[in-house]
Amino acid sequence: MTFRPAGRADVPAILHLLADDDIARSRGFGVVPEEVDAATWAAFEAIDADPNNELIVAADDEVIATCQLTFTPGLSRGGAWRMTIEAVRVRADRRSAGLGKKLMAYAMDRALDRGCRIVQLTTDKRRIDAHRFYEALGFVASHEGMKLTL
Amino acid sequence: MTFRPAGRADVPAILHLLADDDIARSRGFGVVPEEVDAATWAAFEAIDADPNNELIVAADDEVIATCQLTFTPGLSRGGAWRMTIEAVRVRADRRSAGLGKKLMAYAMDRALDRGCRIVQLTTDKRRIDAHRFYEALGFVASHEGMKLTL
């Protein structure tokens, strides 16, 4: 099992991980198009070119988990950098085997490497299991996560 | 009143806005040092150099409000860009005059200019007035905002 930045060849597998999710389905993004579209490739290129964004995969023979890390500088808390974790997914047939925990351990190492003093994420209020998972890692649900779709 | 990206000269005023806040005080960041320290200048330079981060101020003769906007590409939702709003502050003596609303209108315009399809923020669960403010703008508190201090 390796944890590494995603390459172009990983994109279709990542899209399948993102789509295989009840909440993604409820938002109308439950089906992966046969061919990756231009907007998605552009998003991959933008992430890949940005030193403050890392798209991560966990892979053995296949890609089985993913997350995206964003590193943000800020003036708050004495000029602290923060790391935001988005789009965390573990393949359905590989859950409950500690893989999510290993993925988060990799992410925390990246936060330390980058000198971050805060790690943050938002998780849909319906994902009760996810809340328990993150709380066990030390996250505190201190904030409301508010979203506006344009 | 103008809304614009912050310059170096605005940093001390922004730090005062960030510090004059009960929750910042409770975290130990309620006092602004007489001289801006190196870590804070480095954070300002990092924001200023990053096309995906914008530190915004509202100013007439003085800086009276601020927020930070982060633009993040992602593979979810068809390759949608998202805008994250952090560190929103309006100076205490200028609140309840519609300034926060104008600042958010400026932020929304930036989201549209950048082609974002989601705008997101987290707000401390103790900031009840802020929740009402954002809900009136169309934000939905659909997520838990989880934080881990390293």
Interface residues (C-beta under 8 A of the other chain):
Chain A: V11 I14 L15 L18 A24 R27 F29 D37 A39 T40 W41 A42 A43 F44 A46 I47 D50 N52 N53 L55 Q68 T70 T72 P73 G74 L75 S76 R77 G78 G79 A80 W81 T84 E86 A87 M108 A111 L112 C116 R117 I118 V119 Q120 L121 T122 T123 D124 K125 H131 Y134 E135 L137 G138 F139 V140 A141 S142 H143 E144 G145 M146 K147 L148 T149 L150
Chain B: V11 I14 L15 L18 A24 R27 F29 D37 A39 T40 W41 A42 A43 F44 A46 I47 D50 N52 N53 L55 Q68 T70 T72 P73 G74 L75 S76 R77 G78 G79 A80 W81 T84 E86 A87 M108 A111 L112 C116 R117 I118 V119 Q120 L121 T122 T123 D124 K125 H131 Y134 E135 L137 G138 F139 V140 A141 S142 H143 E144 G145 M146 K147 L148 T149 L150
